[in-house]
Amino acid sequence: MTLYNHELVYTGTWENEGHTVTFTPIKNNSIIISESIHIPFKGVNSFSRTVPLEEGIKKQDQLIEWQYRKIS
């Protein structure tokens, strides 16, 4: 968990209907967001990006609003 401007980003993985998103804080107030989408009969599509911590907080808040659950 990282504290930033009185907002939190939780390190770990969130999941909803075959879509997983992992948040990993790194140096310089940045965070790596790694996403995987399981597509039935086609496999898994994965990608990662590094974003400013503020953007990571917004993305995680959005996932919570959309009923994603923390699995790790």
Contacts in CASP RR format, 6 or more apart in sequence:
PFRMAT RR
TARGET T0000
AUTHOR 0000-0000-0000
METHOD contacts of the structure
MODEL  1
MTLYNHELVYTGTWENEGHTVTFTPIKNNSIIISESIHIPFKGVNSFSRT
VPLEEGIKKQDQLIEWQYRKIS
1 8 0 8 1.000
1 9 0 8 1.000
1 10 0 8 1.000
1 11 0 8 1.000
2 8 0 8 1.000
2 9 0 8 1.000
2 11 0 8 1.000
2 25 0 8 1.000
2 31 0 8 1.000
2 53 0 8 1.000
4 29 0 8 1.000
4 53 0 8 1.000
4 54 0 8 1.000
4 57 0 8 1.000
5 54 0 8 1.000
7 57 0 8 1.000
8 57 0 8 1.000
9 23 0 8 1.000
9 25 0 8 1.000
9 31 0 8 1.000
9 53 0 8 1.000
9 56 0 8 1.000
9 57 0 8 1.000
9 60 0 8 1.000
10 23 0 8 1.000
10 60 0 8 1.000
10 70 0 8 1.000
11 23 0 8 1.000
11 24 0 8 1.000
11 25 0 8 1.000
12 22 0 8 1.000
12 23 0 8 1.000
12 24 0 8 1.000
12 70 0 8 1.000
12 72 0 8 1.000
13 20 0 8 1.000
13 21 0 8 1.000
13 22 0 8 1.000
13 23 0 8 1.000
13 70 0 8 1.000
13 71 0 8 1.000
13 72 0 8 1.000
14 20 0 8 1.000
14 21 0 8 1.000
14 22 0 8 1.000
14 23 0 8 1.000
14 60 0 8 1.000
14 63 0 8 1.000
14 64 0 8 1.000
14 68 0 8 1.000
14 69 0 8 1.000
14 70 0 8 1.000
14 71 0 8 1.000
15 21 0 8 1.000
15 68 0 8 1.000
15 69 0 8 1.000
15 71 0 8 1.000
16 63 0 8 1.000
16 66 0 8 1.000
16 67 0 8 1.000
16 68 0 8 1.000
16 69 0 8 1.000
18 37 0 8 1.000
18 38 0 8 1.000
19 35 0 8 1.000
19 36 0 8 1.000
19 37 0 8 1.000
19 38 0 8 1.000
19 68 0 8 1.000
20 35 0 8 1.000
20 36 0 8 1.000
20 71 0 8 1.000
21 33 0 8 1.000
21 34 0 8 1.000
21 35 0 8 1.000
21 59 0 8 1.000
21 60 0 8 1.000
21 63 0 8 1.000
21 68 0 8 1.000
22 32 0 8 1.000
22 33 0 8 1.000
22 34 0 8 1.000
22 35 0 8 1.000
23 31 0 8 1.000
23 32 0 8 1.000
23 33 0 8 1.000
23 56 0 8 1.000
23 60 0 8 1.000
24 31 0 8 1.000
24 32 0 8 1.000
24 34 0 8 1.000
25 31 0 8 1.000
25 53 0 8 1.000
26 32 0 8 1.000
26 50 0 8 1.000
29 52 0 8 1.000
29 53 0 8 1.000
30 50 0 8 1.000
30 51 0 8 1.000
30 52 0 8 1.000
30 53 0 8 1.000
31 50 0 8 1.000
31 51 0 8 1.000
31 52 0 8 1.000
31 53 0 8 1.000
31 55 0 8 1.000
31 56 0 8 1.000
32 48 0 8 1.000
32 49 0 8 1.000
32 50 0 8 1.000
33 48 0 8 1.000
33 49 0 8 1.000
33 50 0 8 1.000
33 51 0 8 1.000
33 56 0 8 1.000
33 59 0 8 1.000
34 46 0 8 1.000
34 47 0 8 1.000
34 48 0 8 1.000
35 46 0 8 1.000
35 47 0 8 1.000
35 48 0 8 1.000
36 44 0 8 1.000
36 45 0 8 1.000
36 46 0 8 1.000
37 44 0 8 1.000
37 45 0 8 1.000
37 46 0 8 1.000
38 44 0 8 1.000
39 45 0 8 1.000
51 59 0 8 1.000
END
